[in-house]
Amino acid sequence: MENEIKLYHREVAWDNYFDYVCRKMLNTMKIEISEHANKRFIEKNIDKGYIFALLKYNRKGEIFEVEKQGKYIEKFVIRMAYDLENDVSIVLRVKCDEENKRSLIMPTIWLNDRNDNHSTLDDTKYEKIL
């Protein structure tokens, strides 16, 4: 199906083109924060200014999940170093306004223990081939 939604994980099936497209979106699109993400910043004591600096200037984060609808990437998740103990995972979803201008919205954000090795990954949720 042309508009079928497919979910990909770096450890299951990955195309390096995902990295290119997602980084291009990060470099060119405005990022908005959802109400839920705003609450998460407060609940988890995450520094919003620091996160935006990481997204804008730090190119070392790893994009590890991509959701595609048809041939377009609609959502991706990036994990970046946050502090000495934690990484931060940031979900970014593509949003189109009434003039068809695209931007990114951050629906949620969370901290991960830096030593988390994805041992609980449920690979049944993800596509096995590209």
Secondary structure as GFF3:
##gff-version 3
##sequence-region A 1 130
A	DSSP	beta_strand	5	9	.	.	.	ID=ss1
A	DSSP	alpha_helix	16	28	.	.	.	ID=ss2
A	DSSP	beta_strand	31	33	.	.	.	ID=ss3
A	DSSP	alpha_helix	35	43	.	.	.	ID=ss4
A	DSSP	alpha_helix	48	57	.	.	.	ID=ss5
A	DSSP	beta_strand	62	69	.	.	.	ID=ss6
A	DSSP	beta_strand	72	81	.	.	.	ID=ss7
A	DSSP	beta_strand	86	96	.	.	.	ID=ss8
A	DSSP	beta_strand	102	106	.	.	.	ID=ss9
A	DSSP	beta_strand	109	113	.	.	.	ID=ss10
A	DSSP	three_ten_helix	123	125	.	.	.	ID=ss11
###
